[in-house]
Amino acid sequence: MSRAAVARVAGLSDSYLSERLMLRKSFTLSDIEALGRALHFEPSDFLAGIDTDIQPTPASHHDVGAIGDHRHEERFAADRGDEAVTPEEAGD
């Protein structure tokens, strides 16, 4: 089934569906339900699969990001000839 046919059966415009797919934009719940009817899948089964894919980010990942940001700031300060202030010096 072509994208245009799917859009027509789902009651969506072809340009809207194209934009969502090509730019990887999110779909509304109504869009997912309409696409489910058009493509013959149960939207609730699809949405249940999404819930299992989403996992909370461990705190260690946040810490790594903070370290990365700090190093990033130090590098740019060195490029400017400035001294970077560490979080400890700033009182953070």
URJONOR-V956130 format. One record per backbone hydrogen bond with DSSP energy under -1.0 kcal/mol. NH is the residue of the N-H (numbers start at 1). CO is the residue of the C=O. Records with the same first field share a line. If there is no record, write none. Layout:
BEGIN
NH=CO, CO
END
This chain:
BEGIN
6=2
7=3
8=4
9=5
10=6
12=7
17=13
18=14
19=15
20=16
21=17
22=18
23=19
25=20
32=28
33=29
34=30
35=31
36=32
37=33
38=34
39=35
41=36
46=42
47=43
48=44
49=45
50=46
51=47
52=48
54=50
61=58
62=58
63=59
64=60
65=61
66=62
67=63
68=64
69=65
70=66
71=67
72=68
73=69
74=70
75=71
76=72
77=73
78=74
79=75
80=76
82=77
90=86
92=87
END
